[in-house]
Amino acid sequence: MVKSARVELPAPPPTPSPPPSSPEPDDPDEGIVDQDPLLDLDDSTTDIDLVHCRLNALPPSLSRFHSLARLCVRQNQLTSIPADLFPASGTLQELDCYDNKLKNDSLSLSSPHLSNLKILDLSFNLLKSIPSPLPPTLEVVYFVQNKISQIHLAGDACQHLRSLELGGNRIRELTGLPDLPALEELWLGKNKLTSLNALSTISLPRLRILSLQSNRITKIEGIPPSVEELYLSHNGVQKLEGLEHCLKLNTLDVGNNFIEKIEGIAHLGETLEEFWVNGNKLGALGEVLVKMEVLKKLKTVYLEANPCQAEEGVHYRRKIMLSLPWVEQIDATYVRR
């Protein structure tokens, strides 16, 4: 028979009560440990990442990195960027301040310390306008999701600009956009634009990508002839037009508009590869496909969420395959031969 026993340990002596702890700080900025996050880095470091470090100011020790070429301070609580902390020799080429609390009056981008800056990201901050002046050496700039309502750019300071990202702001017109001889990408999605007419007065000879999704545009006009990719989904466009000079167009996205028929794209037969026209008002699939038969280079077509899909039912996809046998993808599904 197995015997069991229960051992009871004597009760431990009472421990003194700990002193009352200080209440939790209400302000998330409070309680941040004031220590140098750069302490262990060598002075010759060229690339520094300080992502999500709860910084409310740049460490003063930043000035000791005489060869610094890239600084990333994403997702902090910075309210200013003192340029004099950067190398006086102007070695800094990329500055990423995405998701902070920066305002226009807290920036000094004309400093000689930034004389060779090429990439600047000030997205998700509190900017009400484009900072001015900008370093003339800039090539790529991001101002996504700020409170910018107008475009004010000095053309002579943007001669090298290749990509300008202004999505998610409050821009209503393009009249402040200057001639930009080197610009290749212009991103203006999710603003409040109603007209593209101003584009016809601006010289953008190298523009390849033009993104205008989620605006209030009702007419396609002023598109530079050099554009290869045009994104116009989620607008109020009623007619496919204004593309007669765009002979290089390989991607056209006009999904979720109010287009009733396919027209104005016959000249793109040897260039158009991606055509997204889903979520419009296209009826009579047979008529739609006849207009698209000239698009011999087409690889992807989106026609779903149009009346023609509902009318054809299960025959919708097969009819497209028979009329456009060279297409590789219909809507979100690849074609199986």
Buried (B, 14 or more C-beta within 10 A) or exposed (E): EEEEEEEEEEEEEEEEEEEEEEEEEEEEEEEBEEEEBBEEBEEEBBEBEBEEBBBBBBBEBBBBBEEBBBBBBBBBBBBBBBBEBBBEEBBBBBBBBBBBBBBBEBBBBBBEBBBBBBBBBBBBBBBBBBBEEBBBBBBBBBBBBBBBBBBEBEBEBBBBBBBBBBBBBEBBBBEBBBBBBBBBBBBBBBBEBBBBEBBEEBEBEBBBBBBBBBBEBBBBBBBBBBBBBBBBBBBEBBBBEBBEEBEBBBBBBBBBBBBBBBEBBEBBBEBBBBBBBBBBEBBEBEEBBEBBEBBEEBBBBBBBBBBBBEEBEEEBBEBBEEBBEEBEBBBEEEBEE
